[in-house]
Amino acid sequence: MTVRQADFLMAIATILMSLGLMWSSTDGLAIGWVSGKGPGSGFWPFWLAVGMLLCSLATLVRWFLRHTPESRSTEIYMSRSAVVVVGTSVGALIALLVGIHIVGTYFALLAFLLFYLKVIGRHEWPLTVMLVGGIPVFIFSLFEWALQIPLPKALTEEWFYPVFDIMYETDYFWMYILGSFLFLGAVSLALHKFLPGQDR
Amino acid sequence: METILISLAGGLLQAFEPLNLMMIVLGCTVGLFVGAMPGLGSVNGVAILLPITFLVPPTAAIIFLAAVYYGAMYGGAISSITLGIPGASTAVATVFDGRPLAMAGKADQALTAAAIASFIGGTISVVLFTLFAPPLADFALKFGPPEEFALMVLAFATFIGLGGDDIPKTIFSILIGLVLAAVGLDIISGKPRLIFFDASGFLHGVNFLVLAIGIYGIGEMLWTLETTGGKVIVHKVKMSVAGFMANIRSVRTYIKSTSLGSVLGYFVGTLPAAGATPASLMSYGLAKTFSRDPDSFGKGNIAGVAAPEAANNAASTGSMLPMITLGIPGSPTTAILLGGMIIWGLRPGPLLFTERPDFVWGLIGSLYVANLFTVLINLAFIPVFVRVLTLPFTVLAPVIFVLCIVGGYAPTQTMHDVWLMLLFGVMGYLMRKLNYPVAPAVLAIVLGPLAERSLRQSLLSSQGDVLIFVERPISATCIALAAALMLYPLFLAWRRRREAAAGDSGSHPGASG
C-alpha cells in the first residue's frame, strides 16, 4: 500500500468516524437550544463532529487535487520490516491484555516479557531472567504495596493471598522486596557463570 | 517586587524540604535518562510517569514531573551528540553541530556546552517566569467564561497558524480531542452521551491519560521501533578534568548568543503550538545570523550546540507560564501536567496564586533548584548516560510498554481504559505516519471540559447571542488574534502564489504579463 492509498483510506475512515459521532451525539440528546437551559447536551459534541466531517472532506478534496505531500507520495506506507516489527509488538500487547483478563497482570507480564526479550530480542538468559523476574516484582511493590492500587489478577487471585498476608502483617515488607531482587540477581549471576555465552 | 521576593524565598525553602529535594534529584535523573533515550522526550516521560506520582502529595508530584521535564530537555542533547539521533524533537537543532563535533572527537566539549547552555537558558527563563507570572495571574483574575473560551480558541488557533502541519488535519486533531473529552456524563445536565456500543466503561469518560499514554507511550514506541530498527552507533566520549575546565572557560565564546536564545526561547515557549522545537530551531538560526563566522555552523561550531539547547530549556519554563497563570498549557507536556493538577484536586488558573500559593511558589522554587541539580547531575554522569544509550531497543521497548499498560490502568482501574489506550496508540501511530499532528488532540482533551463549560455558560448568560465573545474587550482581542492566526496560512499561500506568478512573468519577458 502506498502513502497515497493510505491517506485516502484514512480520510474515508475519519469521515465515517465523524458521521458516527454526529449520529451518536443526536441519540436522545438535544443538539440545539433548549429554552431556559441553554445549549443542549448534544450541542457541543454534535457541532464538533460536524467540524471533523468538514475537515475530513477537505482532506479528501485535497487528496483528489493532489495538494498535500502525502496525496502525491507513491512511497510504501509500511515497509515489510516495519509491518513485522510493529505487528509483532502490537500482537504481543494484545496477547498481554487478553492474558491479564485470564491469568492476571503478573503472570501475563511474565509471558510478555519472556516473549519480547527471548524471542524478539534474543537476549542472553541472565539478562532475561533478571528483567522477566524483576519487572513484575517492581510493579507489584509499586502498585500493590506503595500505591495500594490492586492490579487485576483474575484466576490467579488466590495465589497472592500468602503474599498479601505477609505484606499486611509485617512492617518490613521492603526487606522481602529487596530479598527477591537479590535472589534474582544471584540466579542471573549463576546462569552467567554456568551458561557462558551460550546463546550469543 | 518585594512580595515576589518573599514568596520566592518561601518557595525555595519549600524546595529544600527533604521529600521535595528528593523528588527534584530523582526527577532530574529520570528526566535525563528519558531525554537521552532516542524517541523519548519530556512529554513521553511525563505521560508515562504521571500515574506513579499518586504516591506523593501534589506539590511533591508536580515538582517531580517538572524536574523530569527539565531533565529531559538537558538529556535530549546527549543522544543528539553521541548518537546523531535527536533524543527528542526538541533536540533536533542540537544535532546540526553536535554531530560534527562528536565525529571530530570533541563530544565532551559539545556535551559540556549543551549542559552549561541549558543551565543558562533555564536560569534566565525561570527569572523571567518569576517576574511575569504574578502580574499575569492578577490580570487573569478578571476573566469570566467568555474570556476563558476566547483564550482557548486563541490557544487552538496557534496550532493552525504556527503549527506548520496540514491545516485540515490539524483542525481534525483538535476537534477529535475535544469530542473525546465530551464522552461520558454531561457536566451540566448529567445526561450520559457518546456511550459507544453501550459499553459502561465510557460512562466515566475518556481520561486524558488514556489518550496521552496511548499516543506518547505506545504510539511513540511503535514509531521509534520502526524508524531506528533498534540499531544505533555510539560515539566514544573521553572526559578529563583538565579538558572539563577548558570547556567551562570556553563559555564566553557562546554566552551572548546563548542568552539571546534563552529570552527568545522563553517567549516562543509560552505559545501553545510553538514550544521548544521551533524555539531551538529559531535560536540556532539567530546564533548563525549574528555569528562572525556563520559558515562554520553545521560543521561543528560550539555555539550551534549551545544556542538551541538554551532555547529549548527556556521554552520548557515558558510553557509553564500560561499553564500556571491562565490554566492554558503552553505545550503537550504542560497539558499533561495540567491534567495531573486536576486529578490532584487543584483548579489550574489565576486563582491558584491566591488559593494555593504554597503549591505555586513551591513549584517555582523547585525550578530554580532543579535547574542547578540537573546541570550538576548531567555533568557528573555523562559517561553513565552514554553507556545506557547502548541498551538495545528490545530491552527498552518492553519496559516502556509495561509501564504504559499499568500506568493506563491506574487512574480509573478498569481494563476498558487499557484497551482504549492500546487502540489510541495504534491509531495515533498510523495517523502520525500520514502527517496528522497528535499534540493538538492531547491539548484538546485536557482543555475540552473547560472549553465546553465556558462556552455553554457564556451562551446561557447572553441568551444564545454569540456576540458576547466580541462585545467584551479582552475576549474580543483574543478572538481577533485567533482569527488573524487562522488566516495567516491563507495569507502565506496567497503571497507565495503571487510571488510565483511574479517570478513566472519575470522569467518570461513578453509573455502574457
Interface residues (C-beta under 8 A of the other chain):
Chain A: V3 A6 D7 M10 T14 M17 L21 S24 S25 D27 G28 L29 W33 K37 G38 P39 G40 S41 G42 F43 W44 P45 L48 A49 G51 M52 C55 S56 A58 T59 R62 T68 P69 E70 Y77 M78 S81 A82 V85 V86 S89 V90 L93 I94 L96 L97 I100 H101 T105 L109 F112 L113 Y116 L117 I120 G121 R122 H123 L127 L131 I135 I139 L142 F143 A146 L147 I149 L151 P152
Chain B: I52 F54 L55 D166 P168 K169 I171 F172 L175 I176 L178 V179 A182 D186 I188 S189 K191 R193 L194 F196 I218 M221 L222 L225 E226 G229 P392 T394 V395 A397 P398 V399 F401 V402 I405 V406 Y409 A410 Q413 M415 V418 W419 L422 V426 Y429 L430 M431 K433 L434 N435 Y436 E452 L455 R456 L459 L460 G464
